Amino acid sequence: MMFKKITMAAPLIGLALSSSVFAAGESRHAINIVAHVPTNGFYVVPVDPDLVNKDQRMDHNPNTGKMDEVTGFFDMRNNNGSVHASVVTPPKLFSGSNAIDLKVEINGKELTTTPQMVVGEAESDVNFRAPLRISAKGTTFVAGDYTGQVAMMFDAVTPVGGGI
């Protein structure tokens, strides 16, 4: 009878010792998660979230004399009309008092501070993938470290005489 009690206690002691050994080498990590679920009627979202979440490089290539371009795609939809776009301010890169003007194109249309249609009503009725291209204007650039921001605005525009 005594033997049975010892036999049953031994596995429990081993289990207690083994779990304390694992706790000494424990490692924990937390991952922050953010999610956005757009409405089904209107949305404009980058295909690759890194396009808007990380810095994009536009370095100068001395072999070609040109600046690198930033390219990507936006998925767009407007179930009740077209999608219009504009830049909030004229896009530029700055290094002190030096500036490089940028050309921003969505779906092949150059954006200005005046909204214009970039995806028509028929195309935007289903998910439409529109290309983005940001390039430097000009061919002569002053040496320096440049920074800037391209801020774009997208609008759902109802058809004339349409809507409700």
Backbone as a ProteinNet text record, in pm:
[ID]
protein_1_A
[PRIMARY]
MMFKKITMAAPLIGLALSSSVFAAGESRHAINIVAHVPTNGFYVVPVDPDLVNKDQRMDHNPNTGKMDEVTGFFDMRNNNGSVHASVVTPPKLFSGSNAIDLKVEINGKELTTTPQMVVGEAESDVNFRAPLRISAKGTTFVAGDYTGQVAMMFDAVTPVGGGI
[TERTIARY]
81.8	0	87.2	188.5	280.2	345.4	371	436.3	349.4	217.5	127.9	128.5	131.7	133.4	260.3	371.2	498.6	498.3	447.3	444.2	356.4	246.2	158.5	215.2	285.8	341.7	460.8	536.3	655.6	621.2	520	486.3	438.9	368.6	322.8	438.7	537.4	656.2	732.1	744.8	813.4	743.1	609.9	532.4	552.1	550.7	570.9	710	810.5	948.8	965	905.7	923.4	854.9	739.1	672.6	748.5	817	895.7	1021.2	1073.5	1190.1	1150.9	1033.7	990.4	962.6	911.3	880.1	1005.8	1117.7	1241.9	1289.5	1253.4	1295.6	1183.6	1080	963.7	993.1	934.5	947.3	810	771.9	640.4	656.9	565.5	565.8	423.7	410	279.3	286.8	186.1	179.5	59.9	84.6	-23.7	-87.4	-218	-290.6	-388.9	-391.1	-483.8	-555.3	-684.5	-759.9	-860.1	-883.2	-984.3	-1070.2	-1199.2	-1291.1	-1368.8	-1340	-1408	-1552.5	-1630.9	-1767.2	-1760.7	-1858.3	-1859.4	-1892.3	-1953	-1994.9	-1882.9	-1790.9	-1679.2	-1556.7	-1446.1	-1317.3	-1204.4	-1091.6	-965.4	-859.3	-800	-700.5	-578.4	-458.1	-339.3	-335.9	-292.4	-279.5	-174.1	-61.9	44.9	43.5	2.3	-5	128.4	240.3	370.1	385.9	309.6	316.2	285.9	191.9	154.9	205.5	252.2	297	447.4	524.3	670.1	724.3	841.6	907.2	939.7	917.9	949.6	1075.1	1163.2	1290.8	1277.9	1333.8	1343.7	1486.9	1580.3	1720.9	1758.6	1863.1	1916.3	2012	1997.4	2086.1	2187.6	2316.3	2415.9	2441.5	2418.2	2440.3	2338.6	2214.5	2109.6	2080.3	2120.1	2090.3	1946.5	1873.7	1732.8	1709.8	1597.5	1553.6	1470.9	1481.3	1395.3	1250.2	1158.1	1015.5	953.8	844	764	641.9	618.1	503	425.1	300.3	215.6	76.9	-16.4	-154.5	-250.8	-364.2	-474.8	-596.6	-666.1	-794.8	-901.6	-988.2	-1090.6	-1227.7	-1326.8	-1464.5	-1557.9	-1653.4	-1762.2	-1886.6	-1976.5	-2097.7	-2196.4	-2173.4	-2269	-2195.9	-2117.9	-2051.6	-1906.3	-1827.3	-1686.5	-1598	-1467.4	-1369.7	-1285.7	-1279.8	-1198.7	-1082.4	-972.3	-854.2	-783.5	-708.7	-626.4	-513.7	-413.1	-309.8	-348.9	-318.7	-357.2	-273.4	-143.2	-51.1	36.9	95.1	183.8	296.1	314.3	412.2	555.6	638.9	780.1	864.7	992.4	1093.5	1176.7	1215.8	1291.7	1422.8	1525.7	1654.5	1699.2	1673	1701.5	1616.2	1679.5	1605.1	1589.6	1646	1634.5	1508.7	1447.6	1325.4	1327.4	1265.3	1244.2	1093.6	1039.7	896.7	868.8	754.2	714.2	588.5	578.2	459.4	391.4	264.3	187.5	77.1	76.5	-24.2	-100.6	-231.3	-318.8	-393.3	-382.8	-449.7	-414.2	-288.4	-239.2	-275.9	-344	-383.8	-301.6	-237.9	-156.8	-247.4	-218.4	-299.3	-250	-345.1	-317.9	-397.7	-399.9	-477.9	-627.6	-663.5	-803.9	-849	-952.6	-998.4	-1039	-1005.5	-1044.1	-1076.5	-1154.5	-1192.7	-1070.4	-1045.6	-936.6	-989.8	-1110.1	-1175.3	-1322.8	-1368.1	-1505.2	-1608.5	-1734.3	-1846.2	-1855.4	-1840.8	-1852.6	-1739.2	-1614.9	-1500.2	-1504.1	-1551.8	-1546.9	-1663.6	-1756.6	-1869.9	-1827.3	-1715.2	-1653.8	-1513.7	-1445.7	-1309.6	-1221.2	-1166.3	-1078	-939	-838.9	-700	-633.3	-606.5	-548.4	-399.9	-314.9	-171.7	-138.8	-39.7	14.5	158.4	196.3	335	373.7	481.4	535.5	675.6	698.8	828.8	874.7	1005.1	1062.2	1047.3	1016.1	1013.2	1152.5	1192.1	1322.2	1432.6	1552.4	1667.5	1790.7	1787.8	1902.4	1861.9	1940	1905.9	2027.2	2006.4	2112.9	2136.9	2263.6	2297.8	2237.7	2196.5	2141	2056.2	2012.3	1921.2	1782.2	1692.3	1559.2	1453	1351	1233.5	1108.7	997.8	873.1	758.2	639.6	519.9	423.6	366.2	262.4	130.8	48.7	-81.8	-189	-265.3	-370.4	-507.1	-605.7	-744.9	-826.8	-911.1	-997.8	-1143.2	-1226.4	-1366.6	-1457.3	-1567.4	-1674	-1766.9	-1780.7	-1862.3	-1982.6	-2101.4	-2223.9	-2245.1	-2311.6	-2335.8	-2428.6	-2409	-2494	-2637.9	-2728.2	-2868.5	-2896.6	-2790.5	-2808.2	-2804.9	-2786.2	-2777.3	-2887.5	-2959.7	-3061.9	-3154.6
-118.3	0	126.2	125.6	237.4	259.4	156.1	162.8	238	217.2	284.7	434.7	481.8	624.5	688.4	626.7	680.4	682.3	579.3	569.9	680.3	712.7	816.5	954.9	972.6	1102.4	1136.3	1037.1	1063.3	1133.8	1090.3	1161.2	1304.1	1326.4	1461.6	1553	1503.1	1582.2	1612.9	1515.3	1536.7	1641.4	1639	1736.3	1876	1888.5	2018.4	2071.9	1986.7	2029.9	2067	1992.5	2020.3	2151.5	2183.9	2308.3	2428.4	2414.8	2527.4	2545.6	2439.7	2450.7	2525.1	2495.8	2564.3	2711.4	2745.1	2884.1	2968.3	2912.2	2988.7	3030.1	2956.8	2990.3	3047.1	3098.3	3147.4	3278.3	3295.9	3418.6	3456.6	3581.5	3626.8	3742	3750.1	3857.4	3906	4034.9	4091.5	4152.7	4129.6	4185.8	4279.6	4406.7	4503.3	4486	4482.1	4460.9	4574.9	4628.7	4733.4	4685.4	4704.1	4660.9	4767.7	4776.5	4867.5	4789	4794.8	4730.4	4842.2	4866.5	4976.5	4940.8	5044.1	5018	4953.6	4879.1	4812.5	4910.9	5024.8	5121.1	5209.4	5252	5338.4	5305.4	5284.1	5270.4	5296.7	5340.5	5353.7	5304.7	5188.7	5130	5085.8	5105.1	5057.8	4905.4	4848.1	4703.1	4654.5	4726.1	4695.1	4803	4770.9	4872.1	4943.7	4878.3	4943	5067.9	5078.4	5196	5323.6	5315.7	5433.8	5427.6	5311.3	5297.6	5309	5299.4	5306.5	5413.2	5466.3	5563.6	5499.6	5572.9	5527.1	5600.7	5530.8	5588.1	5637.9	5756	5812.5	5859.2	5768.8	5806.1	5842.6	5924	5963.5	5855.8	5816.3	5717.4	5791.4	5799.4	5876.3	5819.6	5690.3	5630.3	5677.1	5696.8	5740.3	5889.4	5950.1	6091	6114.9	6009	6021.4	5980.9	6024.7	5985.1	5858	5769.6	5651.7	5696.4	5611.7	5639.6	5555.4	5603.2	5526.2	5478.2	5347.1	5291.7	5199.7	5182.2	5092.9	5089.9	5033.2	5022.6	5053.1	5112	5133.3	5059.7	4988.2	4929.4	5032.5	5058.9	5163	5107.3	5162.1	5124.8	5238	5267.5	5358.9	5304.1	5246.2	5185.3	5287.8	5414.4	5516.8	5634.4	5607.9	5716.8	5686.6	5792.3	5780.9	5814.3	5797.9	5833	5948.7	6055.2	6171.3	6179.3	6239.5	6249.8	6382.7	6422.9	6543	6529.4	6616.3	6626.8	6743	6731.1	6834.9	6960.7	6942.1	7052.1	7008.2	7102.9	7063.2	6973	6854.9	6759.2	6798.3	6800	6837.5	6761.6	6747.8	6702.3	6823.9	6836	6951	6910	6990.1	6979.6	7122.6	7172.3	7313.3	7400.9	7490.9	7578.7	7517.9	7402	7334.5	7247.9	7239.1	7159.4	7085.1	6968.4	6890.4	6872.9	6922.1	6906	6761.1	6711.1	6573.1	6569.5	6465.4	6438.9	6316.3	6329.5	6220.4	6182.2	6053.8	6005	5887.8	5893.2	5781.8	5742.1	5615.6	5563.7	5644.6	5691.6	5764.5	5911.7	5962.3	6103.3	6178.4	6288	6366.7	6443.1	6428.8	6494.8	6637	6726.2	6863.7	6888.8	7012.6	7045.3	7058.2	7048.4	7048.8	6905.2	6858.4	6720	6693.2	6573.6	6530.6	6382	6338.2	6197.5	6113.3	6007.2	5914.6	5775.7	5744.3	5618	5648.7	5609.1	5637.4	5555	5592.8	5529	5378.8	5341.5	5200.6	5117.7	5169.1	5093.9	5082.4	5187.3	5187.3	5113.6	5064.2	4991.7	4856.7	4806.6	4685.9	4724.8	4638.6	4670.1	4701.2	4823.5	4865.7	4888.4	4830	4845	4953.4	5067.8	5183.2	5196.5	5210.7	5227.5	5367.7	5373.5	5498.5	5511.7	5631	5657.2	5795.9	5803.2	5931.1	5942.4	6050.5	6070.2	6214.2	6234.5	6368.5	6441.8	6570.2	6654.3	6713.6	6730.6	6791.1	6687.9	6737.3	6648.5	6691.4	6810.1	6860.2	6873.2	6808.8	6808.5	6849.2	6937.5	6982.2	6872.8	6844	6740.6	6774	6671.9	6691.6	6572.6	6575.6	6473.6	6535.8	6480.3	6536.6	6455.2	6526.5	6462.1	6533.7	6465.7	6526.9	6431.8	6479.9	6399	6426.1	6319.9	6331.3	6297	6397.6	6378.1	6385.1	6276.1	6267.1	6259	6308.7	6305	6235.3	6141.2	6068.5	6094.8	6120.2	6151.6	6059.4	6018.2	5947	6053	6055.3	6156.9	6088.1	6131.7	6074	6129	6052	6099.7	6221.7	6306.8	6425.6	6378.8	6430.1	6391.3	6257.4	6194.3	6065.2	6083.2	5977	5984.4	5906.6	5972.4	5912	5835.5
0	0	0	75.5	80.5	-54.4	-123.7	-253.7	-355.2	-351.6	-443.8	-421.6	-300.5	-272	-324.5	-309.3	-357.7	-509.5	-570.7	-715.8	-774.4	-712.3	-763.3	-734.6	-628.8	-594.1	-683.3	-723.9	-805.7	-937.3	-1012.9	-1136.7	-1110.3	-1000.6	-970.3	-935.7	-864.1	-831.5	-960.2	-1048.2	-1175.9	-1260.6	-1262.4	-1337.8	-1281.1	-1149.9	-1085.3	-1115	-1108.5	-1136.8	-1283.7	-1373.1	-1515.5	-1555	-1497.2	-1533.6	-1478.7	-1366.1	-1315.8	-1399	-1455.6	-1543.3	-1670.3	-1727	-1848.5	-1821.7	-1707.5	-1675.4	-1670.4	-1631.7	-1622.9	-1761.5	-1866.1	-2001.5	-2086.4	-2024.3	-2096.5	-2168.6	-2284.6	-2361.8	-2413.8	-2395.9	-2440.4	-2538.5	-2632.3	-2730.9	-2751	-2780.1	-2811.2	-2949.8	-3029.9	-3163.7	-3167.5	-3198.5	-3211.4	-3348.2	-3350.9	-3475	-3494.3	-3616.9	-3654.6	-3779.7	-3787	-3904.4	-3943.3	-4072	-4124.7	-4222.9	-4206.9	-4298.7	-4367.7	-4496.1	-4564.7	-4597.2	-4623.8	-4668.2	-4805.7	-4840	-4969.6	-5082	-5048.7	-5150	-5200.8	-5114	-5155.7	-5073.6	-5143.5	-5076.9	-5175.6	-5120.7	-5193	-5096.1	-5126.4	-5036.7	-5116.6	-5059.3	-5130.2	-5132.8	-5244.9	-5255.6	-5157.2	-5148.9	-5053.1	-4945.2	-4822.1	-4716	-4689.6	-4720	-4699.6	-4786	-4893.3	-4979.7	-4901.1	-4808	-4729.5	-4585.4	-4540.9	-4402.2	-4383.1	-4490.1	-4480.3	-4573.5	-4539.1	-4625.6	-4759.7	-4867.4	-5002.6	-5050.6	-5120.1	-5166.2	-5309.8	-5333.1	-5468.1	-5488.8	-5482.3	-5493.3	-5636.2	-5646.8	-5777	-5825.9	-5951	-6011	-6097.5	-6053.5	-6129.9	-6269.6	-6289.6	-6421.6	-6524.6	-6481.4	-6574.4	-6562.7	-6451	-6427.4	-6386.4	-6354.8	-6318	-6172.8	-6121	-5987.8	-6000.5	-5899.5	-5895.9	-5883.9	-5927.1	-5916.5	-5806.5	-5752.8	-5658.1	-5735.3	-5731.3	-5802.1	-5708.5	-5738.2	-5659.9	-5721.1	-5646.9	-5694.5	-5580.9	-5616.3	-5523.2	-5576	-5488.5	-5522.8	-5489.5	-5587	-5571.4	-5606.5	-5538	-5569.1	-5527.6	-5613.2	-5580.8	-5649.6	-5572.8	-5628.8	-5682.4	-5653.8	-5695.6	-5759.5	-5864.5	-5934.1	-5963.4	-5976.8	-6012.9	-5893.4	-5913	-5809.8	-5862.8	-5784.6	-5819.1	-5720.6	-5765.6	-5679.2	-5701.1	-5599.4	-5605.7	-5505.1	-5517.1	-5413.8	-5324.2	-5197	-5100.1	-5121.6	-5143.5	-5174.5	-5291	-5364.3	-5473.9	-5420.2	-5479.6	-5426.8	-5459.7	-5354.8	-5369.4	-5268.6	-5300.6	-5205.4	-5168.7	-5040.3	-4994.5	-4929.6	-4956.2	-4888.1	-4862.9	-4741.6	-4712.5	-4802.2	-4877.4	-4968.1	-5108.1	-5131.5	-5260.8	-5263.9	-5380.5	-5395.3	-5528.7	-5527.9	-5649.7	-5665.4	-5777	-5804.3	-5841.7	-5796.8	-5824.9	-5910.6	-5991.3	-6071.4	-6011	-5975.2	-5914.7	-6012.2	-6050.4	-6144.4	-6083.9	-6097.4	-6059.5	-6186.6	-6221.5	-6339.9	-6464.3	-6470.8	-6587.7	-6591.7	-6489.8	-6487.4	-6382.7	-6425	-6332	-6235.9	-6106.5	-6004.7	-5981.3	-5958.6	-5918.5	-5791.3	-5746.2	-5626.8	-5659.1	-5785.7	-5827.3	-5851.3	-5780.7	-5799.8	-5944.9	-5991.5	-6126.1	-6123.9	-6219.4	-6224.9	-6262.5	-6183	-6212.9	-6246.9	-6202.3	-6237	-6263.8	-6382	-6423.1	-6349.3	-6372.5	-6303.1	-6333.4	-6459.4	-6496.4	-6435.6	-6441.6	-6387.8	-6236	-6170.1	-6023.5	-5959.4	-6040.4	-5985	-5926.7	-5971.5	-5915.6	-5871.2	-5801.2	-5756.3	-5876.9	-5882.1	-5991.6	-5935.7	-5998.4	-5953.8	-6037.4	-5973.6	-6042.2	-6008.3	-6110.4	-6084.4	-6032.6	-5944.7	-5891.6	-5940.1	-5980.8	-6021	-5972.7	-5895.3	-5849.4	-5907.2	-5981.5	-6045.7	-6025.1	-6040.9	-6028	-6160.9	-6152.9	-6272.5	-6290.2	-6411.9	-6438.8	-6452.7	-6483.7	-6504.9	-6427	-6367.5	-6291.9	-6145.4	-6059	-5917.3	-5835.7	-5737.3	-5647.7	-5544.3	-5516.3	-5418.1	-5281.2	-5208.9	-5075.6	-5034.8	-4909.9	-4857.5	-4855	-4931.7	-4952.6	-4879.1	-4834	-4774.8	-4826.4	-4818.5	-4860.7	-4835.8	-4864.2	-4845.3	-4959.9	-5012.5	-5114.2	-5045.5	-5025.2	-4961.1	-5068.2	-5081.5	-5183.1	-5117	-5187.7	-5141.3	-5248.5	-5206.9	-5298.5	-5260.4	-5360.5	-5336.9	-5415.8	-5353.2	-5422.4	-5480.3	-5611.7	-5678.6	-5742.3	-5702.3	-5759.1	-5899	-5984.2	-6120	-6120.6	-6221.2	-6234.2	-6256.3	-6174.7	-6183	-6115.4	-6060.8	-5994.4	-5844.4	-5777.4	-5632	-5567.1	-5480.7	-5399.1	-5484.2
[MASK]
++++++++++++++++++++++++++++++++++++++++++++++++++++++++++++++++++++++++++++++++++++++++++++++++++++++++++++++++++++++++++++++++++++++++++++++++++++++++++++++++++++

